[in-house]
Amino acid sequence: MKRKHTVYPALWALCAASAVLLSVPWLVPHTGLVMLVAFVPLLTADYIASEAGVKRFWIWHYSTFVLWNAMTTFWVCNATVGGGIFAVLANALQMSLVFGLFRLGKKHLGGILPYLLLASAWIAWERWYFTGAEISWPWLALGNAFATSVKDIQWYSVTGTLGGSLWVWSANLAVFGTIVLLARGRWSGITNFARAALVSSLVLVLAGPPVCSAVMFNGYEERSEGKVDVLVGQPNLDPYQKFSSMRQSDQNELLLGLLEPSLKDKPADLLLAPETFTSDIVLGNIPGSPTWRRFHEFLQDYPRTDFLFGAATNDLYFTRSAPGLLCYPYGDGWRVPHNSAMLLAPDGRTEVFHKSKLVVGTELTPYPKVFVPLDKWLSGLMGVGALMARDVGQEEISLLHLSDGTPLGCAVCYESVYGEYCTGYVKKGAGFMCVITNDSWWGNTPGYRQHLSYSCLRAIELRRDIARCGNSGISCFINQKGEILQEGPWWEEATLRGEVNLNSEESFFVRHGDITGRASVLVFLLLLVFLLARILLPGRK
């Protein structure tokens, strides 16, 4: 017991070191390479704990993941304290469960297999977050760590973000394995050929992807099959006051007043405004919206200019029974809300896309058969309105089209975090991408900067130019290499103008999807079956 207690300080120090290293790339730009060794202290702590016979090591690894989540995503609490705390603790718990499965594997599997189980299980979990989870929070997917280090990850156009997660685990396990080999004094016991092979493998794992990326970066030429002149309007409306203290008509005039001087100098092909800019649109009567009518009137002076803006829209149903679980009472009927992107042409043609990757709690009620009745009961008990929002997204991606027929994809805020989801826009023919967001709920924290950087990953994966509009920033233009070419200020009224290239070519990732994630799921399932067999049939070899 005394020996166990003597290693406790070392375990805490190592776990804290991992938490800090894991957090650095999300807090300090251009430090993604730190992730290549960030798990090494935690793996070392696990090794020491196993050698010393320390029990309940879950306390250490769960603490590591809680600290990592808290340091990088604390800003969620600015929008919802309960949601922020839940995100930190629940996400860390899932990470800890994956690590706990690895420790279980160490008891029943030999050699390198437990470490392969760890890497494949982690990436399989990330893929589940990206594709199938009802409560999805892939913000800290390991591959996202390189979002500000785009010159190192041009190969994301082949593998997608989970290729970065695979690189992280490959590098950490290679470095950790080398440290264990040296610590056990086995280096001198292997042949020169084996030493050369180990060193070469380590160098290849650490340096190979950046070198490959540098070659791709220098060799890639921006594809341009035409250009679209985009004018971005950043109205800088305080999200906590926008819906209560300023009339929508005043917000409209503020935005149009920002855009008009640039349009008088030279008309643009597309005007871009942020997510949820207006909330006065009923989908069954779009021309009845004061905002729609004002924008349509404005465009009459610019007959070659289209307007893309975000809107909190509603479908109204005047029926006795509710049209579904995700609706609110509205007079004698029902209201079904959406978070929408709307494209308005000068001739009045209007296209609508409903955001479908929704934020849990603030937009989405997960598992509605369970949580909607619970939400109603709690709301009635507390004497307040619904506690969880019930936005409804569309089931399948659709494109928006400029007046000349040019197709574009518009990812609404949180949707820009999902790489394979965004390939759907390109598969349907999007020549370029827009991202509209209102992420100023989080205040001046790392949150909005992290969110911005994820659009750079989408640009590489899709090989599409991106025009991004944030309510309070940061609005920007991103090229097909993921480089930010122009960016506006934070928390200021601003306009930003640039040309985006059109591209019809599909990247490998667009054509084939997340091969890394699918392969990891397969490896994980095979290893899991093998592990269960060893546990249930211990006498079998």
HUGITA-V188769 format. One record per residue. N is the residue number from 0. RES is the residue in one letter. PHI is phi in radians with two decimals (none if undefined). PSI is psi in radians with two decimals (NA if undefined). D_FIRST is the distance of its C-alpha to the first C-alpha in Angstrom with 1 decimal. Layout:
n->{N/N}
res->{RES/RES}
phi->{PHI/PHI}
psi->{PSI/PSI}
d_first->{D_FIRST/D_FIRST}
This chain:
n->{0/1/2/3/4/5/6/7/8/9/10/11/12/13/14/15/16/17/18/19/20/21/22/23/24/25/26/27/28/29/30/31/32/33/34/35/36/37/38/39/40/41/42/43/44/45/46/47/48/49/50/51/52/53/54/55/56/57/58/59/60/61/62/63/64/65/66/67/68/69/70/71/72/73/74/75/76/77/78/79/80/81/82/83/84/85/86/87/88/89/90/91/92/93/94/95/96/97/98/99/100/101/102/103/104/105/106/107/108/109/110/111/112/113/114/115/116/117/118/119/120/121/122/123/124/125/126/127/128/129/130/131/132/133/134/135/136/137/138/139/140/141/142/143/144/145/146/147/148/149/150/151/152/153/154/155/156/157/158/159/160/161/162/163/164/165/166/167/168/169/170/171/172/173/174/175/176/177/178/179/180/181/182/183/184/185/186/187/188/189/190/191/192/193/194/195/196/197/198/199/200/201/202/203/204/205/206/207/208/209/210/211/212/213/214/215/216/217/218/219/220/221/222/223/224/225/226/227/228/229/230/231/232/233/234/235/236/237/238/239/240/241/242/243/244/245/246/247/248/249/250/251/252/253/254/255/256/257/258/259/260/261/262/263/264/265/266/267/268/269/270/271/272/273/274/275/276/277/278/279/280/281/282/283/284/285/286/287/288/289/290/291/292/293/294/295/296/297/298/299/300/301/302/303/304/305/306/307/308/309/310/311/312/313/314/315/316/317/318/319/320/321/322/323/324/325/326/327/328/329/330/331/332/333/334/335/336/337/338/339/340/341/342/343/344/345/346/347/348/349/350/351/352/353/354/355/356/357/358/359/360/361/362/363/364/365/366/367/368/369/370/371/372/373/374/375/376/377/378/379/380/381/382/383/384/385/386/387/388/389/390/391/392/393/394/395/396/397/398/399/400/401/402/403/404/405/406/407/408/409/410/411/412/413/414/415/416/417/418/419/420/421/422/423/424/425/426/427/428/429/430/431/432/433/434/435/436/437/438/439/440/441/442/443/444/445/446/447/448/449/450/451/452/453/454/455/456/457/458/459/460/461/462/463/464/465/466/467/468/469/470/471/472/473/474/475/476/477/478/479/480/481/482/483/484/485/486/487/488/489/490/491/492/493/494/495/496/497/498/499/500/501/502/503/504/505/506/507/508/509/510/511/512/513/514/515/516/517/518/519/520/521/522/523/524/525/526/527/528/529/530/531/532/533/534/535/536/537/538/539/540}
res->{M/K/R/K/H/T/V/Y/P/A/L/W/A/L/C/A/A/S/A/V/L/L/S/V/P/W/L/V/P/H/T/G/L/V/M/L/V/A/F/V/P/L/L/T/A/D/Y/I/A/S/E/A/G/V/K/R/F/W/I/W/H/Y/S/T/F/V/L/W/N/A/M/T/T/F/W/V/C/N/A/T/V/G/G/G/I/F/A/V/L/A/N/A/L/Q/M/S/L/V/F/G/L/F/R/L/G/K/K/H/L/G/G/I/L/P/Y/L/L/L/A/S/A/W/I/A/W/E/R/W/Y/F/T/G/A/E/I/S/W/P/W/L/A/L/G/N/A/F/A/T/S/V/K/D/I/Q/W/Y/S/V/T/G/T/L/G/G/S/L/W/V/W/S/A/N/L/A/V/F/G/T/I/V/L/L/A/R/G/R/W/S/G/I/T/N/F/A/R/A/A/L/V/S/S/L/V/L/V/L/A/G/P/P/V/C/S/A/V/M/F/N/G/Y/E/E/R/S/E/G/K/V/D/V/L/V/G/Q/P/N/L/D/P/Y/Q/K/F/S/S/M/R/Q/S/D/Q/N/E/L/L/L/G/L/L/E/P/S/L/K/D/K/P/A/D/L/L/L/A/P/E/T/F/T/S/D/I/V/L/G/N/I/P/G/S/P/T/W/R/R/F/H/E/F/L/Q/D/Y/P/R/T/D/F/L/F/G/A/A/T/N/D/L/Y/F/T/R/S/A/P/G/L/L/C/Y/P/Y/G/D/G/W/R/V/P/H/N/S/A/M/L/L/A/P/D/G/R/T/E/V/F/H/K/S/K/L/V/V/G/T/E/L/T/P/Y/P/K/V/F/V/P/L/D/K/W/L/S/G/L/M/G/V/G/A/L/M/A/R/D/V/G/Q/E/E/I/S/L/L/H/L/S/D/G/T/P/L/G/C/A/V/C/Y/E/S/V/Y/G/E/Y/C/T/G/Y/V/K/K/G/A/G/F/M/C/V/I/T/N/D/S/W/W/G/N/T/P/G/Y/R/Q/H/L/S/Y/S/C/L/R/A/I/E/L/R/R/D/I/A/R/C/G/N/S/G/I/S/C/F/I/N/Q/K/G/E/I/L/Q/E/G/P/W/W/E/E/A/T/L/R/G/E/V/N/L/N/S/E/E/S/F/F/V/R/H/G/D/I/T/G/R/A/S/V/L/V/F/L/L/L/L/V/F/L/L/A/R/I/L/L/P/G/R/K}
phi->{none/-1.08/-1.12/-1.10/-1.10/-1.21/-1.59/-0.99/-1.03/-1.13/-1.10/-1.12/-1.12/-1.15/-1.16/-1.12/-1.10/-1.11/-1.04/-1.17/-1.10/-1.12/-1.42/-0.91/-1.09/-1.48/-1.94/-2.13/-1.04/1.14/-2.08/-1.02/-1.10/-1.01/-1.10/-1.20/-2.24/-1.16/-1.50/-1.03/-1.04/-1.17/-1.11/-1.16/-1.07/-1.07/-1.09/-1.13/-1.10/-1.16/-1.15/-1.55/1.26/-1.23/-1.64/0.92/-1.15/-1.01/-1.05/-1.27/-1.27/-1.16/-1.07/-1.03/-1.27/-1.10/-1.10/-1.06/-1.08/-1.17/-1.18/-1.78/-2.22/-1.03/-1.13/-1.02/-1.11/-1.11/-1.61/-2.69/-1.09/-1.07/-1.13/-1.15/-1.12/-1.09/-1.05/-1.13/-1.24/-1.25/-1.16/-1.10/-1.09/-1.13/-1.05/-1.18/-1.14/-1.09/-1.16/-1.13/-1.11/-1.05/-1.17/-1.12/-1.08/-1.12/-1.35/-2.16/-2.07/-1.82/1.10/-1.51/-1.00/-1.05/-1.30/-1.14/-1.09/-1.04/-1.12/-1.21/-1.14/-1.11/-1.21/-1.09/-1.13/-1.08/-1.10/-1.04/-1.03/-1.29/-2.12/-2.16/-1.30/-1.22/-1.81/-2.04/-2.49/-1.53/-0.99/-1.76/-0.96/-1.02/-1.13/-1.20/-1.08/-1.70/-1.13/-1.80/-2.11/-1.13/-1.24/-1.65/-2.36/-1.08/-1.27/-1.09/-1.15/-1.80/-1.71/1.35/-1.08/-1.22/-1.09/-1.17/-1.11/-1.11/-1.08/-1.03/-1.22/-1.06/-1.19/-1.11/-1.22/-1.17/-1.15/-1.09/-1.06/-1.15/-1.09/-1.10/-1.03/-1.22/-1.13/-1.50/1.22/-1.59/-1.05/-1.27/-1.59/-1.87/-1.27/-1.07/-1.10/-1.13/-1.09/-1.08/-1.15/-1.14/-1.12/-1.10/-1.12/-1.12/-1.11/-1.12/-1.15/-1.36/-1.77/-1.03/-1.04/-1.13/-1.14/-1.03/-1.13/-1.07/-1.12/-1.16/-1.09/-1.27/-1.60/-1.40/-1.91/-0.98/-1.51/-2.42/-1.85/2.34/-2.33/-2.16/-1.49/-2.01/-2.00/-1.71/-1.89/-1.98/-1.32/0.99/-1.68/-1.05/-1.12/-1.43/-2.05/-0.91/-1.57/-2.27/-1.91/-2.40/-1.10/-1.08/-1.08/-1.20/-1.12/-1.06/-1.18/-1.07/-1.13/-1.13/-1.14/-1.23/-1.39/-1.05/-1.01/-1.21/-1.23/-1.17/-1.20/-2.83/-1.04/-1.79/-1.37/-2.54/-1.73/-2.23/-2.13/-1.34/-1.01/0.81/-1.13/-2.23/-2.33/-1.93/-1.89/-1.78/-1.16/-1.36/-2.58/-1.04/-1.11/-1.37/-1.31/-1.04/-1.15/-1.02/-1.13/-1.19/-1.17/-1.11/-1.07/-1.07/-1.25/-1.11/-1.44/-2.36/-1.19/-1.92/-2.02/-1.75/-2.27/-1.97/-2.52/-1.56/-2.60/-1.48/-1.85/-2.45/-1.70/-1.92/-2.24/-1.79/-2.22/-1.21/-1.68/-1.17/-1.28/3.05/-1.21/-1.59/-2.62/-2.11/-1.06/-2.57/1.02/-1.61/-2.47/-2.47/-2.11/-1.99/-1.56/-2.42/-1.83/-2.10/-1.91/-2.14/-1.97/-1.95/-1.68/-1.00/-1.45/1.66/-1.05/-2.29/-2.01/-2.25/-2.23/-1.70/-0.96/-2.02/-1.58/-1.78/-1.42/-1.05/1.61/-1.45/-2.32/-2.03/-1.74/-1.28/0.74/-1.01/-1.12/-1.67/-1.50/-1.14/-1.05/-1.13/-1.11/-1.12/-1.14/-1.15/-1.11/-1.15/-1.13/-1.60/1.23/-2.23/-1.28/-1.00/-1.46/-2.02/-1.28/-2.29/-1.11/-2.08/-1.73/-1.49/-1.32/-2.34/-1.05/-2.37/-1.74/-1.91/-2.32/-1.21/-1.07/-1.50/1.64/-1.10/-1.50/-2.42/-1.83/-2.18/-1.49/-1.62/0.92/-1.06/-1.07/-1.24/-1.45/-1.80/-1.13/-1.16/-1.03/-1.20/-1.09/-1.06/-1.11/-1.23/-1.05/-1.49/1.96/-1.06/-1.46/-2.71/-2.13/-2.07/-2.21/-2.02/-2.64/-2.36/-1.62/-1.39/-0.99/-1.51/1.27/-1.42/-2.25/-1.11/-1.00/-1.22/-1.26/-1.08/-1.06/-1.00/-1.12/-1.18/-1.14/-1.14/-1.13/-1.12/-1.08/-1.22/-1.04/-1.59/0.94/-2.29/-1.14/-2.28/-1.82/-2.04/-2.15/-1.93/-0.93/-2.09/1.81/-1.72/-1.45/-2.86/-2.12/-2.17/-1.56/-1.27/-1.64/1.49/-1.49/-1.42/-1.49/-2.45/-2.55/-1.60/-1.42/-1.79/1.02/-2.46/-1.18/-2.83/-2.19/-2.48/-2.23/-2.87/-1.86/-1.90/-1.44/-1.64/-2.54/-1.88/-1.33/-1.72/-1.23/-1.01/-1.12/-1.13/-1.21/-1.98/1.32/-1.48/-1.12/-1.03/-1.14/-1.14/-1.12/-1.14/-1.07/-1.11/-1.08/-1.05/-1.12/-1.11/-1.18/-1.14/-1.07/-1.09/-1.11/-1.10/-1.12/-1.17/-1.31/-1.41/-2.18/-1.08/-1.41/-1.50/-1.83}
psi->{-0.68/-0.69/-0.66/-0.79/-0.56/-0.39/-0.16/-0.83/-0.69/-0.70/-0.78/-0.71/-0.76/-0.74/-0.69/-0.66/-0.73/-0.76/-0.74/-0.82/-0.69/-0.53/-0.51/-0.86/-0.42/-0.25/-0.47/2.05/2.60/0.51/0.45/-0.56/-0.33/-0.53/-0.34/-0.25/0.11/-0.54/-0.17/-0.81/-0.69/-0.74/-0.63/-0.73/-0.73/-0.74/-0.79/-0.75/-0.68/-0.73/-0.61/-0.08/0.51/2.29/2.85/0.81/-0.23/-0.49/-0.72/-0.84/-0.55/-0.70/-0.68/-0.83/-0.59/-0.80/-0.75/-0.86/-0.72/-0.72/-0.51/-0.46/0.43/-0.47/-0.30/-0.54/-0.38/-0.56/-0.68/1.93/-0.84/-0.75/-0.66/-0.78/-0.74/-0.75/-0.77/-0.90/-0.72/-0.72/-0.73/-0.64/-0.75/-0.71/-0.73/-0.60/-0.69/-0.77/-0.63/-0.62/-0.67/-0.77/-0.61/-0.70/-0.59/-0.48/-0.39/-0.24/2.58/2.94/-2.31/-0.19/-0.74/-0.59/-0.61/-0.65/-0.76/-0.90/-0.81/-0.66/-0.71/-0.82/-0.62/-0.68/-0.75/-0.72/-0.69/-0.73/-0.74/-0.44/-0.71/-0.20/2.32/-0.71/1.73/2.23/1.30/0.39/-0.69/0.46/2.36/-0.64/-0.36/-0.28/-0.38/0.29/-0.43/0.17/0.93/-0.42/-0.25/-0.11/0.60/-0.39/-0.01/-0.37/-0.24/-0.85/-0.42/-3.12/-0.61/-0.29/-0.62/-0.65/-0.71/-0.70/-0.75/-0.84/-0.68/-0.77/-0.80/-0.73/-0.60/-0.77/-0.78/-0.75/-0.67/-0.72/-0.76/-0.73/-0.77/-0.71/-0.57/0.01/0.44/-0.11/-0.75/-0.27/-0.02/2.79/2.84/-0.64/-0.75/-0.69/-0.80/-0.69/-0.72/-0.79/-0.75/-0.73/-0.72/-0.78/-0.71/-0.74/-0.73/-0.75/-0.36/-0.91/-0.77/-0.65/-0.79/-0.73/-0.71/-0.70/-0.76/-0.72/-0.82/-0.47/-0.24/2.28/2.27/2.20/2.34/1.91/0.50/2.92/2.63/2.20/2.02/2.31/2.06/2.28/2.15/1.66/-0.34/0.99/2.21/2.06/-0.41/-0.19/-0.33/-0.76/0.03/-0.62/0.00/2.18/2.58/-0.64/-0.65/-0.66/-0.70/-0.79/-0.61/-0.83/-0.83/-0.59/-0.55/-0.71/-0.58/-0.75/-0.70/-0.60/-0.57/-0.59/-0.75/2.08/2.53/2.83/-0.57/2.29/2.44/2.16/2.83/3.02/2.56/0.71/-0.67/2.78/0.41/0.43/2.14/2.18/-0.47/-0.17/1.06/-0.77/-0.22/-0.14/2.24/-0.64/-0.80/-0.79/-0.69/-0.74/-0.69/-0.72/-0.75/-0.70/-0.24/-0.44/-0.14/1.30/-0.12/0.26/2.26/2.81/2.09/2.15/2.76/2.59/2.38/1.80/2.91/2.44/2.34/2.38/2.09/1.27/2.80/-0.77/2.64/2.47/-0.15/3.09/-0.60/1.21/2.89/2.59/2.47/1.74/-2.14/0.19/-2.46/2.64/2.25/1.99/2.67/2.67/1.92/2.71/2.29/2.33/2.10/2.19/2.76/-0.51/0.08/-0.16/2.30/2.25/2.53/2.39/2.26/2.18/2.31/-0.36/1.66/2.64/2.18/2.33/-1.01/-0.34/-0.60/2.33/1.87/2.74/1.11/-0.52/-0.43/-0.86/-0.45/-0.87/-0.66/-0.72/-0.74/-0.71/-0.80/-0.70/-0.73/-0.66/-0.64/-0.14/0.58/3.06/-3.02/2.39/-0.51/2.37/2.74/0.82/2.63/2.21/2.94/2.67/-0.48/2.47/2.48/2.77/2.85/2.73/2.28/2.94/-0.49/0.10/-0.07/2.14/2.46/2.70/2.45/1.86/2.16/1.86/-1.84/-0.41/-0.46/-0.09/-0.30/1.79/-0.96/-0.59/-0.77/-0.34/-0.39/-0.60/-0.77/-0.69/-0.53/-0.07/0.21/2.20/-0.41/3.02/2.58/2.58/2.15/2.42/2.78/1.14/0.35/-0.03/-0.47/-0.12/-2.97/1.31/3.06/-0.23/-0.91/-0.51/-0.69/-0.78/-0.75/-0.80/-0.50/-0.45/-0.51/-0.65/-0.72/-0.66/-0.70/-0.85/-0.73/-0.34/0.94/2.46/2.59/2.28/2.13/2.31/2.09/2.48/-0.81/0.23/2.89/2.11/2.54/3.01/2.33/2.37/-3.09/-0.17/0.00/0.18/2.37/1.98/-0.68/2.54/2.57/-3.08/2.99/2.37/0.76/2.63/2.39/2.78/2.68/2.32/2.40/2.95/2.36/2.49/2.55/2.46/2.29/-0.10/2.44/2.31/2.90/-0.72/-0.69/-0.76/-0.68/-0.18/-2.82/1.36/-0.68/-0.81/-0.75/-0.73/-0.68/-0.69/-0.74/-0.82/-0.75/-0.80/-0.69/-0.80/-0.62/-0.74/-0.76/-0.73/-0.78/-0.65/-0.71/-0.58/-0.78/-0.47/1.15/-0.42/-0.23/2.47/NA}
d_first->{0.0/3.8/5.4/5.1/6.4/8.8/10.4/11.2/14.4/15.5/15.2/17.2/19.7/20.3/20.8/23.1/25.0/25.7/26.9/29.2/30.5/31.2/33.1/35.3/37.9/38.7/39.1/40.7/43.7/43.9/40.2/39.6/38.6/35.3/34.2/34.3/31.0/29.6/27.1/25.9/23.1/21.8/22.0/20.2/17.4/17.4/17.4/14.5/12.4/13.6/13.0/9.3/9.0/8.8/10.5/13.5/14.6/18.0/17.3/17.5/20.4/22.3/22.0/23.5/26.4/27.1/27.4/29.6/31.8/32.1/33.0/35.7/37.2/36.9/40.7/41.0/40.5/43.8/45.6/43.4/40.4/39.2/39.9/38.1/34.9/35.2/35.8/32.7/30.3/32.0/32.4/28.8/27.8/30.0/28.5/25.0/26.3/27.7/24.4/22.6/25.3/24.6/20.9/22.3/24.8/22.2/21.0/24.7/26.7/26.6/27.7/29.2/29.8/26.8/27.9/31.5/30.4/28.8/31.9/34.4/32.7/32.5/36.2/37.3/35.8/37.7/40.8/40.5/40.3/43.5/45.5/44.6/42.2/44.0/41.5/41.4/39.7/39.7/39.8/36.7/37.6/36.4/39.9/41.1/39.2/42.2/44.8/45.8/45.7/48.6/49.8/46.6/46.9/50.5/49.4/48.3/52.0/50.9/47.4/47.0/44.0/41.5/42.6/40.8/37.7/37.9/38.3/35.2/33.0/34.8/34.3/30.7/29.8/32.0/30.5/26.9/27.9/29.6/26.6/24.4/27.2/27.4/23.7/23.6/26.7/28.9/31.7/33.4/33.3/35.5/39.2/41.1/42.5/39.0/38.0/41.2/40.6/37.1/38.4/41.4/39.5/37.2/40.3/42.1/39.4/39.1/42.8/44.7/44.9/45.9/48.6/49.8/50.0/51.9/54.5/54.8/55.0/57.7/59.6/59.6/62.9/63.1/65.2/67.9/70.3/71.6/70.3/69.8/70.2/67.6/67.7/64.5/64.7/61.7/62.8/59.6/59.7/56.9/55.3/54.5/58.2/59.9/60.4/61.5/63.1/65.3/68.0/67.8/71.2/70.1/67.2/69.6/71.9/69.1/68.0/71.6/72.4/69.6/70.8/74.6/75.1/73.5/75.5/78.7/78.2/77.4/76.7/73.4/72.8/69.8/68.5/64.8/63.4/59.9/58.1/59.2/62.0/64.2/63.7/67.4/67.9/68.6/68.6/71.6/73.6/72.3/75.6/75.4/72.6/73.7/71.2/72.5/76.1/75.5/73.7/76.5/79.1/77.4/77.4/81.1/81.6/79.3/80.5/78.3/75.0/72.4/69.9/66.3/64.4/61.5/62.3/60.7/63.2/63.9/65.5/67.4/68.2/70.7/70.0/69.2/65.9/63.1/63.2/59.5/56.2/55.8/58.7/59.6/62.6/65.5/68.6/70.2/68.0/64.8/63.3/61.1/59.6/58.9/57.7/60.5/61.9/65.7/68.2/71.7/74.7/77.8/79.8/77.4/75.6/72.0/69.0/65.7/62.2/59.5/55.9/53.8/50.3/49.6/46.9/44.9/45.7/48.3/50.5/49.1/48.2/46.0/46.5/49.6/50.1/46.8/46.6/50.4/50.7/47.5/48.7/52.0/50.4/48.2/51.1/53.3/50.8/50.4/54.1/53.7/54.7/52.6/49.0/48.7/51.5/53.2/54.8/56.2/56.2/58.5/57.4/58.6/58.9/62.4/64.1/66.3/69.6/71.5/75.3/76.0/73.8/70.8/67.6/64.4/61.0/59.5/55.8/55.3/52.3/49.0/50.8/50.6/46.8/47.5/48.7/49.8/51.4/53.5/54.8/56.8/59.0/59.9/60.5/63.0/64.7/63.4/64.9/62.6/59.9/59.7/56.6/57.3/54.6/54.1/50.5/51.3/49.5/46.4/48.0/47.6/44.1/42.8/43.7/47.4/46.8/44.3/46.8/49.6/47.7/47.2/51.0/50.9/48.8/51.4/54.2/52.8/51.9/55.4/57.3/59.1/60.1/58.6/60.3/57.7/58.7/56.3/57.6/56.3/55.2/54.4/57.4/57.9/59.4/57.3/58.7/57.9/55.4/53.4/54.7/55.6/59.2/59.9/57.9/58.9/57.4/54.8/56.0/59.6/62.7/63.6/65.4/64.5/66.8/66.4/67.4/65.2/66.0/66.7/65.1/65.5/63.5/60.2/57.1/55.1/52.5/55.2/56.8/53.8/51.1/47.4/47.1/43.6/42.3/44.1/42.8/39.2/39.6/41.0/38.2/35.6/37.3/37.6/33.9/33.0/35.3/33.8/30.3/31.5/33.2/30.1/28.2/31.1/32.4/29.4/31.7/34.1/34.1}
